[in-house]
Amino acid sequence: MVAQVDTVIVAADFMEGIMINLLWVLVAILIVAWLLGLGGVFHLVASLVWVILIVAIVLAVVAFLTGGYRS
């Protein structure tokens, strides 16, 4: 029984680490796209990039402050 609980905890930590890493990848991609001006062709796309960028930054800050990012 204890081994199953430990396995579940390890699996949950592993998945959390993957999600946090994906978040950082998304933040990096959006910042690069914003710096290169991608999304500036269409106003709607540019607005969407801004919204997604802001959401990604907020999520990154929350993850950092709550200790969600573990190497």
mmCIF file of the N, C-alpha and C atoms, coordinates in Angstrom:
data_MODEL
# 
_entry.id   MODEL 
# 
loop_
_atom_site.group_PDB 
_atom_site.id 
_atom_site.type_symbol 
_atom_site.label_atom_id 
_atom_site.label_alt_id 
_atom_site.label_comp_id 
_atom_site.label_asym_id 
_atom_site.label_entity_id 
_atom_site.label_seq_id 
_atom_site.pdbx_PDB_ins_code 
_atom_site.Cartn_x 
_atom_site.Cartn_y 
_atom_site.Cartn_z 
_atom_site.occupancy 
_atom_site.B_iso_or_equiv 
_atom_site.pdbx_formal_charge 
_atom_site.auth_seq_id 
_atom_site.auth_comp_id 
_atom_site.auth_asym_id 
_atom_site.auth_atom_id 
_atom_site.pdbx_PDB_model_num 
ATOM 1   N N  . MET A 1 1  ? 0.825  -1.199 0.000   1.00 0.00 ? 1  MET A N  1 
ATOM 2   C CA . MET A 1 1  ? 0.000  0.000  0.000   1.00 0.00 ? 1  MET A CA 1 
ATOM 3   C C  . MET A 1 1  ? 0.868  1.261  0.000   1.00 0.00 ? 1  MET A C  1 
ATOM 4   N N  . VAL A 1 2  ? 1.910  1.255  0.813   1.00 0.00 ? 2  VAL A N  1 
ATOM 5   C CA . VAL A 1 2  ? 2.789  2.416  0.890   1.00 0.00 ? 2  VAL A CA 1 
ATOM 6   C C  . VAL A 1 2  ? 3.507  2.631  -0.434  1.00 0.00 ? 2  VAL A C  1 
ATOM 7   N N  . ALA A 1 3  ? 3.903  1.546  -1.091  1.00 0.00 ? 3  ALA A N  1 
ATOM 8   C CA . ALA A 1 3  ? 4.596  1.662  -2.376  1.00 0.00 ? 3  ALA A CA 1 
ATOM 9   C C  . ALA A 1 3  ? 3.699  2.300  -3.420  1.00 0.00 ? 3  ALA A C  1 
ATOM 10  N N  . GLN A 1 4  ? 2.403  1.982  -3.384  1.00 0.00 ? 4  GLN A N  1 
ATOM 11  C CA . GLN A 1 4  ? 1.477  2.578  -4.348  1.00 0.00 ? 4  GLN A CA 1 
ATOM 12  C C  . GLN A 1 4  ? 1.347  4.073  -4.112  1.00 0.00 ? 4  GLN A C  1 
ATOM 13  N N  . VAL A 1 5  ? 1.255  4.483  -2.852  1.00 0.00 ? 5  VAL A N  1 
ATOM 14  C CA . VAL A 1 5  ? 1.143  5.906  -2.528  1.00 0.00 ? 5  VAL A CA 1 
ATOM 15  C C  . VAL A 1 5  ? 2.407  6.632  -2.964  1.00 0.00 ? 5  VAL A C  1 
ATOM 16  N N  . ASP A 1 6  ? 3.576  6.064  -2.684  1.00 0.00 ? 6  ASP A N  1 
ATOM 17  C CA . ASP A 1 6  ? 4.834  6.679  -3.103  1.00 0.00 ? 6  ASP A CA 1 
ATOM 18  C C  . ASP A 1 6  ? 4.908  6.801  -4.620  1.00 0.00 ? 6  ASP A C  1 
ATOM 19  N N  . THR A 1 7  ? 4.452  5.772  -5.325  1.00 0.00 ? 7  THR A N  1 
ATOM 20  C CA . THR A 1 7  ? 4.460  5.797  -6.788  1.00 0.00 ? 7  THR A CA 1 
ATOM 21  C C  . THR A 1 7  ? 3.556  6.895  -7.314  1.00 0.00 ? 7  THR A C  1 
ATOM 22  N N  . VAL A 1 8  ? 2.383  7.047  -6.711  1.00 0.00 ? 8  VAL A N  1 
ATOM 23  C CA . VAL A 1 8  ? 1.444  8.093  -7.136  1.00 0.00 ? 8  VAL A CA 1 
ATOM 24  C C  . VAL A 1 8  ? 2.041  9.468  -6.884  1.00 0.00 ? 8  VAL A C  1 
ATOM 25  N N  . ILE A 1 9  ? 2.687  9.651  -5.741  1.00 0.00 ? 9  ILE A N  1 
ATOM 26  C CA . ILE A 1 9  ? 3.297  10.943 -5.426  1.00 0.00 ? 9  ILE A CA 1 
ATOM 27  C C  . ILE A 1 9  ? 4.422  11.252 -6.404  1.00 0.00 ? 9  ILE A C  1 
ATOM 28  N N  . VAL A 1 10 ? 5.258  10.279 -6.702  1.00 0.00 ? 10 VAL A N  1 
ATOM 29  C CA . VAL A 1 10 ? 6.353  10.481 -7.656  1.00 0.00 ? 10 VAL A CA 1 
ATOM 30  C C  . VAL A 1 10 ? 5.795  10.810 -9.034  1.00 0.00 ? 10 VAL A C  1 
ATOM 31  N N  . ALA A 1 11 ? 4.749  10.098 -9.453  1.00 0.00 ? 11 ALA A N  1 
ATOM 32  C CA . ALA A 1 11 ? 4.144  10.358 -10.760 1.00 0.00 ? 11 ALA A CA 1 
ATOM 33  C C  . ALA A 1 11 ? 3.535  11.753 -10.805 1.00 0.00 ? 11 ALA A C  1 
ATOM 34  N N  . ALA A 1 12 ? 2.884  12.174 -9.724  1.00 0.00 ? 12 ALA A N  1 
ATOM 35  C CA . ALA A 1 12 ? 2.285  13.513 -9.680  1.00 0.00 ? 12 ALA A CA 1 
ATOM 36  C C  . ALA A 1 12 ? 3.369  14.582 -9.746  1.00 0.00 ? 12 ALA A C  1 
ATOM 37  N N  . ASP A 1 13 ? 4.462  14.385 -9.009  1.00 0.00 ? 13 ASP A N  1 
ATOM 38  C CA . ASP A 1 13 ? 5.572  15.341 -9.058  1.00 0.00 ? 13 ASP A CA 1 
ATOM 39  C C  . ASP A 1 13 ? 6.180  15.404 -10.453 1.00 0.00 ? 13 ASP A C  1 
ATOM 40  N N  . PHE A 1 14 ? 6.306  14.252 -11.102 1.00 0.00 ? 14 PHE A N  1 
ATOM 41  C CA . PHE A 1 14 ? 6.859  14.194 -12.455 1.00 0.00 ? 14 PHE A CA 1 
ATOM 42  C C  . PHE A 1 14 ? 5.976  14.966 -13.427 1.00 0.00 ? 14 PHE A C  1 
ATOM 43  N N  . MET A 1 15 ? 4.658  14.752 -13.350 1.00 0.00 ? 15 MET A N  1 
ATOM 44  C CA . MET A 1 15 ? 3.735  15.443 -14.257 1.00 0.00 ? 15 MET A CA 1 
ATOM 45  C C  . MET A 1 15 ? 3.728  16.944 -13.982 1.00 0.00 ? 15 MET A C  1 
ATOM 46  N N  . GLU A 1 16 ? 3.818  17.331 -12.719 1.00 0.00 ? 16 GLU A N  1 
ATOM 47  C CA . GLU A 1 16 ? 3.866  18.748 -12.383 1.00 0.00 ? 16 GLU A CA 1 
ATOM 48  C C  . GLU A 1 16 ? 5.122  19.383 -12.974 1.00 0.00 ? 16 GLU A C  1 
ATOM 49  N N  . GLY A 1 17 ? 6.239  18.671 -12.897 1.00 0.00 ? 17 GLY A N  1 
ATOM 50  C CA . GLY A 1 17 ? 7.480  19.177 -13.473 1.00 0.00 ? 17 GLY A CA 1 
ATOM 51  C C  . GLY A 1 17 ? 7.378  19.350 -14.974 1.00 0.00 ? 17 GLY A C  1 
ATOM 52  N N  . ILE A 1 18 ? 6.718  18.406 -15.642 1.00 0.00 ? 18 ILE A N  1 
ATOM 53  C CA . ILE A 1 18 ? 6.528  18.513 -17.090 1.00 0.00 ? 18 ILE A CA 1 
ATOM 54  C C  . ILE A 1 18 ? 5.667  19.720 -17.427 1.00 0.00 ? 18 ILE A C  1 
ATOM 55  N N  . MET A 1 19 ? 4.584  19.930 -16.678 1.00 0.00 ? 19 MET A N  1 
ATOM 56  C CA . MET A 1 19 ? 3.691  21.050 -16.955 1.00 0.00 ? 19 MET A CA 1 
ATOM 57  C C  . MET A 1 19 ? 4.397  22.386 -16.733 1.00 0.00 ? 19 MET A C  1 
ATOM 58  N N  . ILE A 1 20 ? 5.201  22.481 -15.681 1.00 0.00 ? 20 ILE A N  1 
ATOM 59  C CA . ILE A 1 20 ? 5.939  23.716 -15.423 1.00 0.00 ? 20 ILE A CA 1 
ATOM 60  C C  . ILE A 1 20 ? 6.956  23.956 -16.532 1.00 0.00 ? 20 ILE A C  1 
ATOM 61  N N  . ASN A 1 21 ? 7.640  22.905 -16.980 1.00 0.00 ? 21 ASN A N  1 
ATOM 62  C CA . ASN A 1 21 ? 8.599  23.055 -18.074 1.00 0.00 ? 21 ASN A CA 1 
ATOM 63  C C  . ASN A 1 21 ? 7.899  23.490 -19.351 1.00 0.00 ? 21 ASN A C  1 
ATOM 64  N N  . LEU A 1 22 ? 6.723  22.939 -19.627 1.00 0.00 ? 22 LEU A N  1 
ATOM 65  C CA . LEU A 1 22 ? 5.961  23.357 -20.803 1.00 0.00 ? 22 LEU A CA 1 
ATOM 66  C C  . LEU A 1 22 ? 5.553  24.821 -20.690 1.00 0.00 ? 22 LEU A C  1 
ATOM 67  N N  . LEU A 1 23 ? 5.231  25.255 -19.485 1.00 0.00 ? 23 LEU A N  1 
ATOM 68  C CA . LEU A 1 23 ? 4.878  26.653 -19.262 1.00 0.00 ? 23 LEU A CA 1 
ATOM 69  C C  . LEU A 1 23 ? 6.051  27.561 -19.613 1.00 0.00 ? 23 LEU A C  1 
ATOM 70  N N  . TRP A 1 24 ? 7.246  27.193 -19.174 1.00 0.00 ? 24 TRP A N  1 
ATOM 71  C CA . TRP A 1 24 ? 8.419  28.016 -19.474 1.00 0.00 ? 24 TRP A CA 1 
ATOM 72  C C  . TRP A 1 24 ? 8.731  28.024 -20.971 1.00 0.00 ? 24 TRP A C  1 
ATOM 73  N N  . VAL A 1 25 ? 8.524  26.894 -21.629 1.00 0.00 ? 25 VAL A N  1 
ATOM 74  C CA . VAL A 1 25 ? 8.724  26.838 -23.084 1.00 0.00 ? 25 VAL A CA 1 
ATOM 75  C C  . VAL A 1 25 ? 7.729  27.762 -23.774 1.00 0.00 ? 25 VAL A C  1 
ATOM 76  N N  . LEU A 1 26 ? 6.470  27.738 -23.333 1.00 0.00 ? 26 LEU A N  1 
ATOM 77  C CA . LEU A 1 26 ? 5.451  28.614 -23.911 1.00 0.00 ? 26 LEU A CA 1 
ATOM 78  C C  . LEU A 1 26 ? 5.812  30.076 -23.706 1.00 0.00 ? 26 LEU A C  1 
ATOM 79  N N  . VAL A 1 27 ? 6.265  30.422 -22.512 1.00 0.00 ? 27 VAL A N  1 
ATOM 80  C CA . VAL A 1 27 ? 6.672  31.802 -22.236 1.00 0.00 ? 27 VAL A CA 1 
ATOM 81  C C  . VAL A 1 27 ? 7.807  32.214 -23.171 1.00 0.00 ? 27 VAL A C  1 
ATOM 82  N N  . ALA A 1 28 ? 8.802  31.366 -23.332 1.00 0.00 ? 28 ALA A N  1 
ATOM 83  C CA . ALA A 1 28 ? 9.942  31.687 -24.196 1.00 0.00 ? 28 ALA A CA 1 
ATOM 84  C C  . ALA A 1 28 ? 9.512  31.856 -25.649 1.00 0.00 ? 28 ALA A C  1 
ATOM 85  N N  . ILE A 1 29 ? 8.667  30.952 -26.134 1.00 0.00 ? 29 ILE A N  1 
ATOM 86  C CA . ILE A 1 29 ? 8.201  31.038 -27.525 1.00 0.00 ? 29 ILE A CA 1 
ATOM 87  C C  . ILE A 1 29 ? 7.414  32.314 -27.751 1.00 0.00 ? 29 ILE A C  1 
ATOM 88  N N  . LEU A 1 30 ? 6.536  32.657 -26.817 1.00 0.00 ? 30 LEU A N  1 
ATOM 89  C CA . LEU A 1 30 ? 5.728  33.864 -26.980 1.00 0.00 ? 30 LEU A CA 1 
ATOM 90  C C  . LEU A 1 30 ? 6.571  35.129 -26.914 1.00 0.00 ? 30 LEU A C  1 
ATOM 91  N N  . ILE A 1 31 ? 7.563  35.152 -26.060 1.00 0.00 ? 31 ILE A N  1 
ATOM 92  C CA . ILE A 1 31 ? 8.427  36.336 -25.993 1.00 0.00 ? 31 ILE A CA 1 
ATOM 93  C C  . ILE A 1 31 ? 9.223  36.491 -27.282 1.00 0.00 ? 31 ILE A C  1 
ATOM 94  N N  . VAL A 1 32 ? 9.762  35.395 -27.798 1.00 0.00 ? 32 VAL A N  1 
ATOM 95  C CA . VAL A 1 32 ? 10.505 35.454 -29.062 1.00 0.00 ? 32 VAL A CA 1 
ATOM 96  C C  . VAL A 1 32 ? 9.583  35.888 -30.200 1.00 0.00 ? 32 VAL A C  1 
ATOM 97  N N  . ALA A 1 33 ? 8.377  35.324 -30.255 1.00 0.00 ? 33 ALA A N  1 
ATOM 98  C CA . ALA A 1 33 ? 7.425  35.705 -31.309 1.00 0.00 ? 33 ALA A CA 1 
ATOM 99  C C  . ALA A 1 33 ? 7.077  37.178 -31.202 1.00 0.00 ? 33 ALA A C  1 
ATOM 100 N N  . TRP A 1 34 ? 6.903  37.667 -29.982 1.00 0.00 ? 34 TRP A N  1 
ATOM 101 C CA . TRP A 1 34 ? 6.571  39.067 -29.784 1.00 0.00 ? 34 TRP A CA 1 
ATOM 102 C C  . TRP A 1 34 ? 7.741  39.963 -30.210 1.00 0.00 ? 34 TRP A C  1 
ATOM 103 N N  . LEU A 1 35 ? 8.970  39.575 -29.837 1.00 0.00 ? 35 LEU A N  1 
ATOM 104 C CA . LEU A 1 35 ? 10.140 40.374 -30.196 1.00 0.00 ? 35 LEU A CA 1 
ATOM 105 C C  . LEU A 1 35 ? 10.375 40.397 -31.705 1.00 0.00 ? 35 LEU A C  1 
ATOM 106 N N  . LEU A 1 36 ? 10.071 39.293 -32.377 1.00 0.00 ? 36 LEU A N  1 
ATOM 107 C CA . LEU A 1 36 ? 10.256 39.235 -33.825 1.00 0.00 ? 36 LEU A CA 1 
ATOM 108 C C  . LEU A 1 36 ? 9.117  39.914 -34.587 1.00 0.00 ? 36 LEU A C  1 
ATOM 109 N N  . GLY A 1 37 ? 8.076  40.280 -33.872 1.00 0.00 ? 37 GLY A N  1 
ATOM 110 C CA . GLY A 1 37 ? 6.963  40.956 -34.524 1.00 0.00 ? 37 GLY A CA 1 
ATOM 111 C C  . GLY A 1 37 ? 5.979  40.012 -35.169 1.00 0.00 ? 37 GLY A C  1 
ATOM 112 N N  . LEU A 1 38 ? 6.091  38.716 -34.870 1.00 0.00 ? 38 LEU A N  1 
ATOM 113 C CA . LEU A 1 38 ? 5.132  37.768 -35.422 1.00 0.00 ? 38 LEU A CA 1 
ATOM 114 C C  . LEU A 1 38 ? 3.780  38.041 -34.789 1.00 0.00 ? 38 LEU A C  1 
ATOM 115 N N  . GLY A 1 39 ? 2.774  38.089 -35.581 1.00 0.00 ? 39 GLY A N  1 
ATOM 116 C CA . GLY A 1 39 ? 1.457  38.429 -35.076 1.00 0.00 ? 39 GLY A CA 1 
ATOM 117 C C  . GLY A 1 39 ? 1.127  39.879 -35.347 1.00 0.00 ? 39 GLY A C  1 
ATOM 118 N N  . GLY A 1 40 ? 2.081  40.636 -35.868 1.00 0.00 ? 40 GLY A N  1 
ATOM 119 C CA . GLY A 1 40 ? 1.818  42.029 -36.169 1.00 0.00 ? 40 GLY A CA 1 
ATOM 120 C C  . GLY A 1 40 ? 1.110  42.220 -37.491 1.00 0.00 ? 40 GLY A C  1 
ATOM 121 N N  . VAL A 1 41 ? 0.969  41.146 -38.275 1.00 0.00 ? 41 VAL A N  1 
ATOM 122 C CA . VAL A 1 41 ? 0.338  41.237 -39.587 1.00 0.00 ? 41 VAL A CA 1 
ATOM 123 C C  . VAL A 1 41 ? -1.157 41.485 -39.443 1.00 0.00 ? 41 VAL A C  1 
ATOM 124 N N  . PHE A 1 42 ? -1.781 40.728 -38.588 1.00 0.00 ? 42 PHE A N  1 
ATOM 125 C CA . PHE A 1 42 ? -3.210 40.892 -38.365 1.00 0.00 ? 42 PHE A CA 1 
ATOM 126 C C  . PHE A 1 42 ? -3.429 41.398 -36.945 1.00 0.00 ? 42 PHE A C  1 
ATOM 127 N N  . HIS A 1 43 ? -4.289 42.389 -36.811 1.00 0.00 ? 43 HIS A N  1 
ATOM 128 C CA . HIS A 1 43 ? -4.529 42.998 -35.506 1.00 0.00 ? 43 HIS A CA 1 
ATOM 129 C C  . HIS A 1 43 ? -5.083 41.982 -34.510 1.00 0.00 ? 43 HIS A C  1 
ATOM 130 N N  . LEU A 1 44 ? -5.963 41.115 -34.961 1.00 0.00 ? 44 LEU A N  1 
ATOM 131 C CA . LEU A 1 44 ? -6.558 40.115 -34.075 1.00 0.00 ? 44 LEU A CA 1 
ATOM 132 C C  . LEU A 1 44 ? -5.500 39.154 -33.543 1.00 0.00 ? 44 LEU A C  1 
ATOM 133 N N  . VAL A 1 45 ? -4.616 38.721 -34.426 1.00 0.00 ? 45 VAL A N  1 
ATOM 134 C CA . VAL A 1 45 ? -3.555 37.800 -34.013 1.00 0.00 ? 45 VAL A CA 1 
ATOM 135 C C  . VAL A 1 45 ? -2.612 38.496 -33.040 1.00 0.00 ? 45 VAL A C  1 
ATOM 136 N N  . ALA A 1 46 ? -2.302 39.756 -33.309 1.00 0.00 ? 46 ALA A N  1 
ATOM 137 C CA . ALA A 1 46 ? -1.419 40.505 -32.420 1.00 0.00 ? 46 ALA A CA 1 
ATOM 138 C C  . ALA A 1 46 ? -2.046 40.638 -31.037 1.00 0.00 ? 46 ALA A C  1 
ATOM 139 N N  . SER A 1 47 ? -3.329 40.910 -30.994 1.00 0.00 ? 47 SER A N  1 
ATOM 140 C CA . SER A 1 47 ? -4.020 41.017 -29.709 1.00 0.00 ? 47 SER A CA 1 
ATOM 141 C C  . SER A 1 47 ? -4.018 39.683 -28.983 1.00 0.00 ? 47 SER A C  1 
ATOM 142 N N  . LEU A 1 48 ? -4.225 38.613 -29.727 1.00 0.00 ? 48 LEU A N  1 
ATOM 143 C CA . LEU A 1 48 ? -4.229 37.282 -29.127 1.00 0.00 ? 48 LEU A CA 1 
ATOM 144 C C  . LEU A 1 48 ? -2.848 36.932 -28.565 1.00 0.00 ? 48 LEU A C  1 
ATOM 145 N N  . VAL A 1 49 ? -1.800 37.291 -29.280 1.00 0.00 ? 49 VAL A N  1 
ATOM 146 C CA . VAL A 1 49 ? -0.444 37.035 -28.793 1.00 0.00 ? 49 VAL A CA 1 
ATOM 147 C C  . VAL A 1 49 ? -0.211 37.792 -27.487 1.00 0.00 ? 49 VAL A C  1 
ATOM 148 N N  . TRP A 1 50 ? -0.681 39.028 -27.410 1.00 0.00 ? 50 TRP A N  1 
ATOM 149 C CA . TRP A 1 50 ? -0.533 39.809 -26.181 1.00 0.00 ? 50 TRP A CA 1 
ATOM 150 C C  . TRP A 1 50 ? -1.257 39.153 -25.017 1.00 0.00 ? 50 TRP A C  1 
ATOM 151 N N  . VAL A 1 51 ? -2.490 38.713 -25.259 1.00 0.00 ? 51 VAL A N  1 
ATOM 152 C CA . VAL A 1 51 ? -3.279 38.080 -24.195 1.00 0.00 ? 51 VAL A CA 1 
ATOM 153 C C  . VAL A 1 51 ? -2.598 36.800 -23.720 1.00 0.00 ? 51 VAL A C  1 
ATOM 154 N N  . ILE A 1 52 ? -2.166 35.967 -24.658 1.00 0.00 ? 52 ILE A N  1 
ATOM 155 C CA . ILE A 1 52 ? -1.512 34.712 -24.287 1.00 0.00 ? 52 ILE A CA 1 
ATOM 156 C C  . ILE A 1 52 ? -0.190 34.992 -23.575 1.00 0.00 ? 52 ILE A C  1 
ATOM 157 N N  . LEU A 1 53 ? 0.542  36.001 -24.028 1.00 0.00 ? 53 LEU A N  1 
ATOM 158 C CA . LEU A 1 53 ? 1.804  36.365 -23.388 1.00 0.00 ? 53 LEU A CA 1 
ATOM 159 C C  . LEU A 1 53 ? 1.573  36.801 -21.946 1.00 0.00 ? 53 LEU A C  1 
ATOM 160 N N  . ILE A 1 54 ? 0.571  37.621 -21.722 1.00 0.00 ? 54 ILE A N  1 
ATOM 161 C CA . ILE A 1 54 ? 0.268  38.092 -20.368 1.00 0.00 ? 54 ILE A CA 1 
ATOM 162 C C  . ILE A 1 54 ? -0.152 36.930 -19.476 1.00 0.00 ? 54 ILE A C  1 
ATOM 163 N N  . VAL A 1 55 ? -1.008 36.047 -20.003 1.00 0.00 ? 55 VAL A N  1 
ATOM 164 C CA . VAL A 1 55 ? -1.437 34.877 -19.228 1.00 0.00 ? 55 VAL A CA 1 
ATOM 165 C C  . VAL A 1 55 ? -0.237 33.996 -18.891 1.00 0.00 ? 55 VAL A C  1 
ATOM 166 N N  . ALA A 1 56 ? 0.642  33.783 -19.851 1.00 0.00 ? 56 ALA A N  1 
ATOM 167 C CA . ALA A 1 56 ? 1.819  32.945 -19.613 1.00 0.00 ? 56 ALA A CA 1 
ATOM 168 C C  . ALA A 1 56 ? 2.733  33.570 -18.565 1.00 0.00 ? 56 ALA A C  1 
ATOM 169 N N  . ILE A 1 57 ? 2.912  34.875 -18.610 1.00 0.00 ? 57 ILE A N  1 
ATOM 170 C CA . ILE A 1 57 ? 3.759  35.551 -17.623 1.00 0.00 ? 57 ILE A CA 1 
ATOM 171 C C  . ILE A 1 57 ? 3.142  35.463 -16.235 1.00 0.00 ? 57 ILE A C  1 
ATOM 172 N N  . VAL A 1 58 ? 1.831  35.672 -16.146 1.00 0.00 ? 58 VAL A N  1 
ATOM 173 C CA . VAL A 1 58 ? 1.151  35.564 -14.852 1.00 0.00 ? 58 VAL A CA 1 
ATOM 174 C C  . VAL A 1 58 ? 1.294  34.150 -14.294 1.00 0.00 ? 58 VAL A C  1 
ATOM 175 N N  . LEU A 1 59 ? 1.084  33.140 -15.137 1.00 0.00 ? 59 LEU A N  1 
ATOM 176 C CA . LEU A 1 59 ? 1.229  31.759 -14.683 1.00 0.00 ? 59 LEU A CA 1 
ATOM 177 C C  . LEU A 1 59 ? 2.663  31.458 -14.257 1.00 0.00 ? 59 LEU A C  1 
ATOM 178 N N  . ALA A 1 60 ? 3.623  32.008 -14.967 1.00 0.00 ? 60 ALA A N  1 
ATOM 179 C CA . ALA A 1 60 ? 5.024  31.792 -14.606 1.00 0.00 ? 60 ALA A CA 1 
ATOM 180 C C  . ALA A 1 60 ? 5.342  32.431 -13.258 1.00 0.00 ? 60 ALA A C  1 
ATOM 181 N N  . VAL A 1 61 ? 4.833  33.630 -13.024 1.00 0.00 ? 61 VAL A N  1 
ATOM 182 C CA . VAL A 1 61 ? 5.060  34.307 -11.744 1.00 0.00 ? 61 VAL A CA 1 
ATOM 183 C C  . VAL A 1 61 ? 4.414  33.525 -10.607 1.00 0.00 ? 61 VAL A C  1 
ATOM 184 N N  . VAL A 1 62 ? 3.184  33.067 -10.821 1.00 0.00 ? 62 VAL A N  1 
ATOM 185 C CA . VAL A 1 62 ? 2.494  32.276 -9.795  1.00 0.00 ? 62 VAL A CA 1 
ATOM 186 C C  . VAL A 1 62 ? 3.265  30.990 -9.506  1.00 0.00 ? 62 VAL A C  1 
ATOM 187 N N  . ALA A 1 63 ? 3.722  30.318 -10.544 1.00 0.00 ? 63 ALA A N  1 
ATOM 188 C CA . ALA A 1 63 ? 4.486  29.081 -10.349 1.00 0.00 ? 63 ALA A CA 1 
ATOM 189 C C  . ALA A 1 63 ? 5.780  29.361 -9.596  1.00 0.00 ? 63 ALA A C  1 
ATOM 190 N N  . PHE A 1 64 ? 6.422  30.471 -9.911  1.00 0.00 ? 64 PHE A N  1 
ATOM 191 C CA . PHE A 1 64 ? 7.671  30.823 -9.236  1.00 0.00 ? 64 PHE A CA 1 
ATOM 192 C C  . PHE A 1 64 ? 7.429  31.153 -7.765  1.00 0.00 ? 64 PHE A C  1 
ATOM 193 N N  . LEU A 1 65 ? 6.389  31.938 -7.488  1.00 0.00 ? 65 LEU A N  1 
ATOM 194 C CA . LEU A 1 65 ? 6.108  32.350 -6.114  1.00 0.00 ? 65 LEU A CA 1 
ATOM 195 C C  . LEU A 1 65 ? 5.620  31.204 -5.237  1.00 0.00 ? 65 LEU A C  1 
ATOM 196 N N  . THR A 1 66 ? 4.915  30.259 -5.822  1.00 0.00 ? 66 THR A N  1 
ATOM 197 C CA . THR A 1 66 ? 4.402  29.133 -5.038  1.00 0.00 ? 66 THR A CA 1 
ATOM 198 C C  . THR A 1 66 ? 5.397  27.985 -4.960  1.00 0.00 ? 66 THR A C  1 
ATOM 199 N N  . GLY A 1 67 ? 6.533  28.138 -5.589  1.00 0.00 ? 67 GLY A N  1 
ATOM 200 C CA . GLY A 1 67 ? 7.540  27.083 -5.539  1.00 0.00 ? 67 GLY A CA 1 
ATOM 201 C C  . GLY A 1 67 ? 7.226  25.937 -6.476  1.00 0.00 ? 67 GLY A C  1 
ATOM 202 N N  . GLY A 1 68 ? 6.423  26.192 -7.478  1.00 0.00 ? 68 GLY A N  1 
ATOM 203 C CA . GLY A 1 68 ? 6.033  25.140 -8.406  1.00 0.00 ? 68 GLY A CA 1 
ATOM 204 C C  . GLY A 1 68 ? 7.141  24.735 -9.351  1.00 0.00 ? 68 GLY A C  1 
ATOM 205 N N  . TYR A 1 69 ? 8.136  25.584 -9.531  1.00 0.00 ? 69 TYR A N  1 
ATOM 206 C CA . TYR A 1 69 ? 9.224  25.269 -10.458 1.00 0.00 ? 69 TYR A CA 1 
ATOM 207 C C  . TYR A 1 69 ? 10.331 24.570 -9.699  1.00 0.00 ? 69 TYR A C  1 
ATOM 208 N N  . ARG A 1 70 ? 10.561 23.314 -10.066 1.00 0.00 ? 70 ARG A N  1 
ATOM 209 C CA . ARG A 1 70 ? 11.647 22.542 -9.460  1.00 0.00 ? 70 ARG A CA 1 
ATOM 210 C C  . ARG A 1 70 ? 12.526 22.003 -10.567 1.00 0.00 ? 70 ARG A C  1 
ATOM 211 N N  . SER A 1 71 ? 13.829 22.150 -10.419 1.00 0.00 ? 71 SER A N  1 
ATOM 212 C CA . SER A 1 71 ? 14.745 21.650 -11.441 1.00 0.00 ? 71 SER A CA 1 
ATOM 213 C C  . SER A 1 71 ? 14.846 20.154 -11.375 1.00 0.00 ? 71 SER A C  1 
# 
